[in-house]
Amino acid sequence: MMKLKPIKTESDYNQALKRLEQIFDAKPETKEGDELEILGILIENYESEFFPIDLPDPIEAIKFRMEQLNYSQNDLAKVIESKSRASEILSKKRKLTIGMIRKLTDKLHIPTEVLIQAY
């Protein structure tokens, strides 16, 4: 069992990753299972501080979600209730309105914080 401590350096991080690999298949409710859970939290905290991931471009997020759902531009038009607006949105000629953001969040389950960004 590794001595658990905060991850403060890249060396600490690499050691934690190595140990995580060793105990990755640990069963829950065991000492190694608890260690795995705690290591995961420590690693996640370190990564969020030192390797932050930016939110995706709002329009690219819409296109990605449309692809996942097999949506066409016509399907998007039904969601935002305007065929011409759908084309303008996808080509970045028109900004998303609050109403569109609400509909896209509700129907396509794209997080609001992604859609409200400037683009």
Backbone torsions as a table, in degrees:
resi	resn	phi	psi	omega
1	MET	NA	132.4	179.2
2	MET	-76.9	143.4	174.4
3	LYS	-74.0	114.8	-176.7
4	LEU	-78.2	134.1	178.8
5	LYS	-155.2	162.5	178.2
6	PRO	-58.9	146.2	177.3
7	ILE	-90.8	114.0	-175.8
8	LYS	-117.1	-19.4	-177.0
9	THR	-129.2	167.5	176.9
10	GLU	-64.1	-34.5	177.3
11	SER	-63.6	-45.0	176.2
12	ASP	-58.4	-42.8	-178.9
13	TYR	-61.6	-47.9	-179.5
14	ASN	-63.3	-38.7	177.6
15	GLN	-64.6	-41.7	180.0
16	ALA	-64.3	-41.9	178.1
17	LEU	-62.9	-41.5	179.4
18	LYS	-62.0	-45.6	179.3
19	ARG	-65.5	-38.9	178.8
20	LEU	-58.5	-43.4	177.6
21	GLU	-60.7	-39.2	-177.7
22	GLN	-65.5	-35.8	-174.5
23	ILE	-110.5	16.2	-173.3
24	PHE	-55.6	-33.8	-178.1
25	ASP	-95.3	17.1	-179.3
26	ALA	-60.9	143.7	179.4
27	LYS	-78.7	140.9	176.0
28	PRO	-59.8	157.2	177.4
29	GLU	67.2	22.2	174.0
30	THR	-121.2	169.0	178.1
31	LYS	-59.3	-45.4	179.3
32	GLU	-68.4	-33.4	176.2
33	GLY	-63.3	-42.7	176.6
34	ASP	-65.2	-41.6	178.9
35	GLU	-62.0	-42.6	178.9
36	LEU	-59.1	-45.8	-179.5
37	GLU	-62.4	-46.0	-179.5
38	ILE	-66.4	-43.2	178.1
39	LEU	-60.2	-41.3	178.6
40	GLY	-58.9	-42.2	179.0
41	ILE	-65.8	-45.8	180.0
42	LEU	-61.9	-43.8	179.6
43	ILE	-64.7	-44.2	179.1
44	GLU	-60.5	-42.2	177.9
45	ASN	-62.8	-43.6	179.4
46	TYR	-63.5	-46.1	-178.6
47	GLU	-64.6	-38.9	-179.8
48	SER	-67.5	-27.7	178.5
49	GLU	-82.4	-41.6	-172.7
50	PHE	-103.2	-15.9	179.2
51	PHE	-133.0	56.8	-177.1
52	PRO	-65.0	147.9	179.2
53	ILE	-108.8	123.7	178.6
54	ASP	-71.1	153.2	175.5
55	LEU	-71.0	149.3	179.7
56	PRO	-71.6	160.1	173.6
57	ASP	-58.8	136.1	-176.7
58	PRO	-57.0	-43.5	-177.6
59	ILE	-70.9	-38.3	176.3
60	GLU	-64.7	-34.6	176.9
61	ALA	-65.4	-40.1	177.8
62	ILE	-63.9	-47.3	-179.5
63	LYS	-61.6	-41.1	179.1
64	PHE	-62.5	-46.0	-179.4
65	ARG	-66.0	-37.4	177.0
66	MET	-61.1	-42.9	179.3
67	GLU	-62.2	-43.3	179.3
68	GLN	-60.2	-37.9	-176.5
69	LEU	-91.2	0.6	-175.3
70	ASN	59.3	39.3	179.4
71	TYR	-88.1	142.7	172.6
72	SER	-97.4	176.6	175.9
73	GLN	-62.7	-32.8	177.3
74	ASN	-65.0	-37.2	177.4
75	ASP	-65.3	-40.8	177.4
76	LEU	-63.6	-40.7	179.1
77	ALA	-58.5	-37.9	177.8
78	LYS	-65.4	-35.9	-179.9
79	VAL	-67.7	-47.7	-177.0
80	ILE	-92.1	0.0	173.7
81	GLU	64.1	35.5	175.3
82	SER	-163.7	117.3	-178.6
83	LYS	-67.8	-44.1	-179.0
84	SER	-68.1	-36.1	178.9
85	ARG	-65.5	-37.9	-179.8
86	ALA	-59.0	-44.8	178.6
87	SER	-63.7	-44.9	-179.3
88	GLU	-65.3	-37.7	178.6
89	ILE	-65.0	-49.3	-177.0
90	LEU	-65.1	-27.3	178.3
91	SER	-94.0	4.9	179.0
92	LYS	62.6	27.5	176.2
93	LYS	-88.1	-16.9	179.4
94	ARG	-135.4	141.4	178.8
95	LYS	-81.0	154.0	174.5
96	LEU	-70.8	139.6	174.5
97	THR	-93.7	166.6	177.3
98	ILE	-57.7	-42.3	178.8
99	GLY	-61.4	-42.8	178.4
100	MET	-64.6	-42.7	179.9
101	ILE	-59.7	-43.8	178.6
102	ARG	-61.6	-43.9	-179.7
103	LYS	-66.1	-42.6	-179.7
104	LEU	-65.9	-38.4	177.2
105	THR	-65.3	-44.0	-177.7
106	ASP	-70.3	-46.5	-173.3
107	LYS	-87.2	-38.6	-176.9
108	LEU	-102.3	-6.7	178.1
109	HIS	59.4	41.4	173.5
110	ILE	-94.3	126.6	-177.6
111	PRO	-56.8	139.5	-179.6
112	THR	-56.6	-40.3	-177.7
113	GLU	-62.8	-23.2	174.6
114	VAL	-76.1	-45.3	-173.4
115	LEU	-73.4	-25.2	-176.1
116	ILE	-83.9	-5.7	-179.1
117	GLN	-66.8	152.8	173.8
118	ALA	-71.0	147.5	176.2
119	TYR	-148.1	NA	NA
